[in-house]
């Protein structure tokens, strides 16, 4: 379905609310976080694709599997990183349940995007310099 058609299906009040956010100035921290997210993903996608697909001649997605593996190894050293996905700090059991479902039921590209998304710019930079 075309994006314009889906947007037109929304109530007018919601469309106006969404549009009002497009004119709002965003904080410096948020814009730096978005730039960091984009750059880190671009660098990793390029480096892992170049090595695992082009140089090593592996099958498609092999680069993504290695990137995800290295991300999981890296975030093990960041306590409670998945708690950042929630507004309130839920009980640890709920976070563990979410992480298990996330790992088992989410496609690889989404997992990579979410992990990069919950990392801070400093954590992404550290990952790029150590990974």
Buried (B, 14 or more C-beta within 10 A) or exposed (E): EEEEEEEEEEEEEEEEEEEEEEEEEEEEEEEEBEEBBEBBBEBBBEBBBEBBBEEEEBEEBBBBBBBBEBBEEBBEEBEEBBBEBEEEEEEEEEBEEBEEEBEEEEEEEEBBBBBBBBBBBEBBBBBBEEB
